Amino acid sequence: MTEPASAPADTRPYSPGLEGIVAGETTLSYIDGEAGRLLYRGYPIGELVHAGSYAAIAELLWTGDWKPDARLPCKPVPDAVMTALRALPKGTRPMDALRTAVSVWGAVNDPAWPPTPEQAHALTAFSPSALAAFARIRQGLEPVAPDPDLDLVAGFLYQVNGVRADDATARALDAYFIVGAEHGFNASTFTARVITATRSDIASAVCGAIGAMKGPLHGGAPSEVVEQIHQVGTPDHAEAWVRDAIDRKERLMGFGHRVYRAYDPRAAALREVAEGMEYKPEWLELAIAVEDVALRVLAEKYPDRPLMTNVEYYAAPVLMGVGLTPDLFPATFALARHAGWTAHAIEQGAHNRLIRPDVRYVGYAERHLPQG
């Protein structure tokens, strides 16, 4: 039997995964992967971590204004959201619980289009309370009401643990939230903009973004770094473990990045904060030792392919250091990225055009069903 003819050749440019394709313009962040630079509205990430807070960075992304005294306390969880969280199976993954909470929040509040900074503020302030409530419910504990005197990150830790975190611990997690707030047209952010471009609401955009971040190719690396560090065991085993892993063609988690060819500036900022933590766990010292060995061995094995430390490597020590369990890491990353997702929704809504790329058809040419 003769195979049907293929469709006529389509010679338009095609880039799998849209790699290298400019799909929009933004004033929110600039990434220079070759030089290892990240700017939020023109400000270097290192300066923002040193001088700012997550509340100030969120305000900067939403409005373009630098307000170092900005506040962003956590907001209460609406009754409908709490009911939904209590109904979830105890084994529900935190990312699924957060996505559900945002969806119910959207149904309760019915935010209008286009997205606004006020909507972004409300949603970003609600989500940490929802995740903290779920983290306690699954342990058989009652949720803790937010403390209006605490800013968002300290407030989140208070609602998770039931006690106020010391300033150094809250500051370490605040730094993580800052470096995780925004990073260009990554998969989840692009998803949020696509949804916003249809004139859907900000809650739908964030739900979609959470769904994209749930995928292991986007949001799961910090917990894998923890497992990797535990496998090394002690600093004197680091070199042998790293060399064996590379010889087995295993990926070293926390090294290499799709964009950065130099040391990830977010990792540099987090390492500085992690090293300054008052109660550094022993395995943080181990992480630093493993990094030094890994960078040296990777440079030796792959001299023509820069594989430098990325943000996930030091996200793991910070998240473990503040007392979060590894299964909460991806959802905590999602909380940090709320500022960026909602800022992109605002930007998309302000200059909206439906995002509708074309596709190349590679199937059969027109054919007809057999007769008889």
Backbone torsions as a table, in degrees:
resi	resn	phi	psi	omega
1	MET	NA	130.9	-179.4
2	THR	-76.5	131.4	177.5
3	GLU	-66.9	139.1	176.0
4	PRO	-60.7	153.1	179.8
5	ALA	-67.8	151.9	175.6
6	SER	-80.4	164.7	177.3
7	ALA	-65.1	156.1	177.1
8	PRO	-57.3	148.2	-177.6
9	ALA	-63.1	137.5	176.2
10	ASP	-109.4	113.5	-172.6
11	THR	-97.5	8.5	178.9
12	ARG	-66.5	150.4	-179.8
13	PRO	-58.9	143.8	-179.9
14	TYR	-140.2	132.9	177.5
15	SER	-128.7	109.0	-179.9
16	PRO	-54.9	134.3	-178.3
17	GLY	70.3	10.8	-176.6
18	LEU	60.2	20.4	-177.7
19	GLU	-61.4	129.6	178.8
20	GLY	79.7	-2.7	-179.7
21	ILE	-87.8	128.1	175.2
22	VAL	-82.7	112.0	-174.1
23	ALA	-107.3	3.8	-179.7
24	GLY	177.9	179.4	176.4
25	GLU	-126.9	146.9	-178.9
26	THR	-145.8	150.7	172.9
27	THR	-105.5	6.4	-169.1
28	LEU	-84.5	-46.8	-178.7
29	SER	-148.0	153.9	177.9
30	TYR	-128.2	129.4	-178.7
31	ILE	-118.2	123.7	174.3
32	ASP	-114.3	93.1	-174.5
33	GLY	-66.3	-33.3	-178.1
34	GLU	-68.8	-39.9	-177.6
35	ALA	-94.3	-6.7	-178.6
36	GLY	69.5	49.6	180.0
37	ARG	-122.4	142.6	173.6
38	LEU	-137.3	124.7	179.6
39	LEU	-119.6	136.6	168.4
40	TYR	-103.5	115.1	-178.0
41	ARG	47.7	37.9	175.3
42	GLY	95.7	-13.5	-176.7
43	TYR	-92.7	131.5	179.2
44	PRO	-63.5	141.8	-175.6
45	ILE	-60.9	-35.8	179.4
46	GLY	-61.6	-40.9	178.3
47	GLU	-65.9	-39.3	-179.2
48	LEU	-66.6	-39.9	177.5
49	VAL	-65.3	-40.9	-177.1
50	HIS	-69.3	-40.2	-169.5
51	ALA	-109.3	-12.7	-171.5
52	GLY	-113.3	-178.3	173.4
53	SER	-128.5	165.7	178.2
54	TYR	-60.1	-37.9	178.6
55	ALA	-59.8	-43.0	-179.8
56	ALA	-68.1	-38.6	-179.7
57	ILE	-68.9	-40.1	176.5
58	ALA	-60.8	-44.7	178.1
59	GLU	-61.5	-41.1	178.0
60	LEU	-60.3	-44.6	-179.2
61	LEU	-68.5	-40.2	-176.8
62	TRP	-72.4	-37.5	-170.8
63	THR	-120.7	-17.7	-174.2
64	GLY	85.5	-1.7	-178.1
65	ASP	-96.0	136.6	175.1
66	TRP	-91.9	109.4	179.9
67	LYS	-126.0	88.7	-175.6
68	PRO	-61.8	-19.1	179.5
69	ASP	-97.4	12.1	-179.7
70	ALA	-59.4	146.8	178.2
71	ARG	-122.0	148.2	-178.9
72	LEU	-147.4	70.9	179.5
73	PRO	-71.7	153.0	177.6
74	CYS	-65.8	149.0	179.9
75	LYS	-107.3	156.0	179.8
76	PRO	-64.9	158.4	177.5
77	VAL	-89.5	123.0	178.1
78	PRO	-59.2	153.3	-177.2
79	ASP	-57.2	-40.2	-178.2
80	ALA	-63.9	-37.7	178.1
81	VAL	-68.1	-42.8	179.9
82	MET	-62.0	-39.9	177.6
83	THR	-61.2	-43.3	179.4
84	ALA	-64.4	-42.1	-179.8
85	LEU	-64.3	-39.7	179.2
86	ARG	-67.8	-26.1	-178.5
87	ALA	-81.0	-13.4	-178.4
88	LEU	-72.0	145.4	174.2
89	PRO	-58.5	146.9	-178.1
90	LYS	-60.8	-26.2	-179.6
91	GLY	-85.9	6.0	179.1
92	THR	-59.8	137.6	177.2
93	ARG	-71.7	142.5	-177.7
94	PRO	-55.6	-36.1	178.8
95	MET	-63.5	-37.8	178.1
96	ASP	-67.7	-39.3	178.3
97	ALA	-64.2	-42.3	179.6
98	LEU	-65.1	-43.0	178.6
99	ARG	-60.5	-43.2	178.2
100	THR	-62.2	-44.1	-179.1
101	ALA	-61.3	-43.2	180.0
102	VAL	-66.1	-37.2	178.8
103	SER	-63.4	-45.6	179.4
104	VAL	-67.1	-39.5	176.0
105	TRP	-56.5	-42.7	179.1
106	GLY	-63.5	-38.7	178.9
107	ALA	-67.2	-37.1	-179.2
108	VAL	-70.7	-42.8	-173.1
109	ASN	-93.3	-22.0	177.7
110	ASP	46.8	59.2	-176.5
111	PRO	-64.3	137.1	-177.8
112	ALA	-80.2	160.7	174.4
113	TRP	-98.4	142.1	3.2
114	PRO	-82.7	162.0	178.0
115	PRO	-62.1	149.3	-178.8
116	THR	-129.0	162.1	174.7
117	PRO	-58.9	-33.0	179.5
118	GLU	-65.9	-41.6	176.0
119	GLN	-64.1	-42.4	179.8
120	ALA	-60.9	-43.4	179.1
121	HIS	-60.5	-47.5	-176.2
122	ALA	-64.4	-44.4	-178.3
123	LEU	-69.6	-43.0	-178.9
124	THR	-65.4	-33.5	179.4
125	ALA	-77.9	-23.5	-179.6
126	PHE	-81.3	-40.7	-169.1
127	SER	-60.2	-40.8	177.4
128	PRO	-60.3	-37.1	178.3
129	SER	-63.9	-39.2	-179.7
130	ALA	-67.1	-45.0	180.0
131	LEU	-65.2	-41.9	178.5
132	ALA	-63.0	-40.1	178.5
133	ALA	-61.2	-44.8	179.0
134	PHE	-63.8	-41.2	-179.3
135	ALA	-59.1	-33.6	179.3
136	ARG	-83.0	-40.6	-179.6
137	ILE	-58.1	-42.2	-177.4
138	ARG	-69.1	-16.9	175.6
139	GLN	-93.3	2.5	-177.5
140	GLY	80.3	17.8	-179.5
141	LEU	-106.1	154.6	176.8
142	GLU	-80.3	141.7	175.9
143	PRO	-60.8	153.2	179.1
144	VAL	-104.2	130.4	178.9
145	ALA	-67.4	144.8	-179.7
146	PRO	-64.6	148.1	176.2
147	ASP	-97.1	113.0	-176.6
148	PRO	-65.2	-13.9	179.0
149	ASP	-82.4	-11.8	-178.3
150	LEU	-100.8	142.0	174.3
151	ASP	-74.8	173.6	-166.2
152	LEU	-55.5	-49.1	-173.7
153	VAL	-70.2	-47.8	176.0
154	ALA	-61.8	-36.0	178.4
155	GLY	-66.3	-38.2	176.8
156	PHE	-62.5	-48.0	179.7
157	LEU	-62.2	-38.5	178.0
158	TYR	-62.2	-42.5	-178.3
159	GLN	-73.6	-25.7	175.9
160	VAL	-74.6	-46.7	-169.9
161	ASN	-99.5	-18.7	-178.9
162	GLY	82.8	0.8	177.2
163	VAL	-136.4	153.7	178.4
164	ARG	-71.7	136.3	175.2
165	ALA	-77.3	151.1	174.0
166	ASP	-68.0	161.7	-173.1
167	ASP	-59.7	-39.9	-177.5
168	ALA	-66.3	-39.2	178.9
169	THR	-66.1	-47.2	178.9
170	ALA	-62.3	-37.8	179.7
171	ARG	-65.5	-38.8	179.3
172	ALA	-63.1	-44.3	179.8
173	LEU	-70.8	-34.0	177.1
174	ASP	-60.9	-40.5	177.5
175	ALA	-62.1	-40.7	177.5
176	TYR	-62.1	-42.8	178.6
177	PHE	-62.0	-38.4	-179.8
178	ILE	-63.5	-49.2	-176.6
179	VAL	-71.4	-20.6	179.1
180	GLY	-92.9	0.1	-170.1
181	ALA	-68.7	-34.5	-170.5
182	GLU	-157.4	140.8	177.6
183	HIS	-160.0	57.2	171.8
184	GLY	65.4	-151.9	-175.3
185	PHE	-90.2	54.9	172.6
186	ASN	-67.7	174.9	-171.4
187	ALA	-59.7	-45.1	-177.1
188	SER	-71.2	-38.5	179.1
189	THR	-66.4	-42.1	177.8
190	PHE	-62.3	-38.4	176.0
191	THR	-59.6	-44.5	179.2
192	ALA	-61.1	-38.9	-179.2
193	ARG	-71.8	-37.8	177.3
194	VAL	-60.0	-44.7	-179.1
195	ILE	-66.1	-44.2	178.5
196	THR	-60.9	-36.5	-177.2
197	ALA	-63.7	-20.2	176.8
198	THR	-82.6	1.4	-173.3
199	ARG	71.1	26.5	169.9
200	SER	-79.6	169.8	-171.7
201	ASP	-86.1	170.5	-174.6
202	ILE	-67.5	-32.0	177.6
203	ALA	-67.4	-40.8	177.1
204	SER	-62.8	-40.1	179.0
205	ALA	-61.6	-43.0	-179.1
206	VAL	-72.1	-36.3	174.5
207	CYS	-58.0	-46.5	178.7
208	GLY	-63.4	-39.4	178.9
209	ALA	-64.0	-41.3	177.5
210	ILE	-62.2	-41.7	178.1
211	GLY	-60.4	-39.6	178.0
212	ALA	-68.6	-41.0	-179.2
213	MET	-69.2	-24.0	179.3
214	LYS	-61.0	-27.7	-179.6
215	GLY	-62.5	139.1	-175.6
216	PRO	-64.5	-17.7	177.2
217	LEU	-78.7	-4.3	-176.8
218	HIS	-120.6	-56.0	-167.3
219	GLY	-114.7	6.8	-170.5
220	GLY	-103.6	-0.4	-169.6
221	ALA	-66.1	-38.2	-176.5
222	PRO	-56.4	-40.7	179.7
223	SER	-65.8	-31.7	177.3
224	GLU	-71.4	-30.4	175.2
225	VAL	-63.6	-41.0	179.0
226	VAL	-58.8	-47.7	179.3
227	GLU	-60.3	-41.4	-179.5
228	GLN	-62.6	-44.8	-179.2
229	ILE	-64.6	-39.4	177.8
230	HIS	-63.8	-34.6	178.8
231	GLN	-65.4	-35.0	179.2
232	VAL	-63.7	-44.9	173.9
233	GLY	88.9	-65.3	-177.4
234	THR	-140.3	156.0	-177.7
235	PRO	-57.2	-33.9	-177.4
236	ASP	-72.1	-13.6	176.6
237	HIS	-94.3	-5.6	-171.0
238	ALA	-59.7	-48.2	-174.6
239	GLU	-64.6	-45.4	-179.8
240	ALA	-62.9	-40.7	-179.0
241	TRP	-65.4	-45.1	-178.9
242	VAL	-63.2	-45.7	-179.6
243	ARG	-64.0	-41.4	178.4
244	ASP	-63.0	-42.2	-179.2
245	ALA	-63.6	-42.7	179.4
246	ILE	-66.1	-41.0	179.3
247	ASP	-63.6	-31.1	178.3
248	ARG	-83.9	4.2	-179.7
249	LYS	63.5	27.2	176.4
250	GLU	-83.8	147.1	179.4
251	ARG	-78.8	132.4	173.3
252	LEU	-84.2	112.1	-177.2
253	MET	-69.3	136.1	-179.8
254	GLY	93.4	5.7	179.1
255	PHE	-130.2	137.5	-176.9
256	GLY	86.8	149.3	-178.0
257	HIS	-155.2	147.1	-179.0
258	ARG	-62.7	-29.5	-176.1
259	VAL	-105.6	-48.2	-171.9
260	TYR	-80.9	131.7	172.0
261	ARG	-108.7	-9.1	173.8
262	ALA	-111.1	178.8	-179.9
263	TYR	-60.6	126.9	-178.4
264	ASP	-59.5	120.0	-177.4
265	PRO	-62.7	-25.3	177.0
266	ARG	-69.9	-38.0	177.1
267	ALA	-65.3	-40.2	179.1
268	ALA	-61.3	-43.8	180.0
269	ALA	-65.7	-40.8	-179.5
270	LEU	-70.7	-36.5	178.2
271	ARG	-60.9	-43.1	179.6
272	GLU	-60.3	-42.0	179.4
273	VAL	-68.8	-43.4	-179.3
274	ALA	-61.3	-41.4	179.9
275	GLU	-66.7	-23.2	-179.6
276	GLY	-90.7	0.0	180.0
277	MET	-65.1	134.9	-175.3
278	GLU	-66.3	-37.3	-177.1
279	TYR	-113.4	67.3	-179.0
280	LYS	-69.6	124.6	174.0
281	PRO	-71.0	158.4	-178.7
282	GLU	-59.1	-34.9	-175.3
283	TRP	-73.9	-13.4	170.7
284	LEU	-69.6	-41.8	174.3
285	GLU	-60.4	-37.9	177.2
286	LEU	-64.1	-41.6	179.7
287	ALA	-59.6	-41.8	179.7
288	ILE	-64.4	-42.6	179.0
289	ALA	-64.1	-42.1	180.0
290	VAL	-64.5	-40.7	179.5
291	GLU	-60.1	-46.6	-178.3
292	ASP	-59.8	-42.7	178.6
293	VAL	-66.9	-46.5	-176.3
294	ALA	-60.9	-43.0	179.9
295	LEU	-62.9	-39.9	179.9
296	ARG	-67.0	-44.0	-177.9
297	VAL	-71.3	-39.9	178.1
298	LEU	-62.9	-40.2	177.8
299	ALA	-64.6	-35.3	179.2
300	GLU	-71.5	-42.2	-176.0
301	LYS	-78.9	-34.0	-175.7
302	TYR	-128.3	67.6	-175.0
303	PRO	-63.8	-23.5	-177.6
304	ASP	-99.9	2.8	-178.3
305	ARG	-132.0	95.2	-176.9
306	PRO	-60.9	123.9	175.8
307	LEU	-126.4	94.1	-174.1
308	MET	-105.4	168.4	179.9
309	THR	-63.4	134.8	175.7
310	ASN	-111.5	176.1	-170.1
311	VAL	-62.9	-31.0	-177.3
312	GLU	-62.5	-28.3	-175.7
313	TYR	-63.2	-44.8	180.0
314	TYR	-92.7	-9.5	170.4
315	ALA	-63.1	-39.3	-177.8
316	ALA	-60.6	-52.1	177.8
317	PRO	-59.5	-38.1	-179.7
318	VAL	-66.7	-47.4	-177.1
319	LEU	-65.9	-39.4	175.4
320	MET	-68.3	-38.6	-176.7
321	GLY	-65.3	-27.0	179.1
322	VAL	-91.6	2.4	172.4
323	GLY	94.7	13.4	178.0
324	LEU	-85.6	144.9	177.2
325	THR	-80.3	149.5	-175.8
326	PRO	-54.5	-31.8	-178.5
327	ASP	-71.6	-12.6	175.4
328	LEU	-88.8	-10.0	-175.2
329	PHE	-58.0	-52.6	-177.8
330	PRO	-60.1	-40.5	-179.6
331	ALA	-69.0	-32.9	175.9
332	THR	-67.8	-38.0	172.8
333	PHE	-58.1	-42.9	179.2
334	ALA	-62.4	-37.9	176.4
335	LEU	-60.5	-45.5	179.9
336	ALA	-60.9	-40.4	-175.4
337	ARG	-76.0	-8.0	178.1
338	HIS	-54.0	-40.7	-178.1
339	ALA	-60.0	-44.8	-180.0
340	GLY	-70.4	-45.9	179.3
341	TRP	-56.6	-48.0	-176.8
342	THR	-70.9	-33.0	175.5
343	ALA	-64.1	-40.4	177.2
344	HIS	-67.0	-36.0	176.5
345	ALA	-62.4	-42.6	177.6
346	ILE	-61.9	-46.2	-178.4
347	GLU	-64.4	-41.7	179.1
348	GLN	-63.6	-43.8	-178.7
349	GLY	-65.3	-30.7	-177.6
350	ALA	-72.2	-27.0	-179.0
351	HIS	-136.5	59.2	-165.9
352	ASN	-78.6	140.0	166.7
353	ARG	-145.2	131.6	-179.3
354	LEU	-55.4	128.0	178.9
355	ILE	-86.7	110.1	-173.8
356	ARG	-145.3	77.4	179.7
357	PRO	-68.0	160.7	177.9
358	ASP	-87.9	171.6	-179.9
359	VAL	-136.6	147.2	177.9
360	ARG	-92.1	124.4	177.4
361	TYR	-86.2	127.8	-178.3
362	VAL	-124.3	19.9	179.3
363	GLY	-89.5	-159.0	-179.0
364	TYR	-68.0	154.1	167.1
365	ALA	-70.4	174.1	179.8
366	GLU	-55.0	134.5	177.1
367	ARG	-143.6	171.9	-173.1
368	HIS	-125.5	149.7	178.0
369	LEU	-62.9	146.1	179.2
370	PRO	-64.4	145.4	-179.5
371	GLN	-88.9	144.2	174.4
372	GLY	87.8	NA	NA
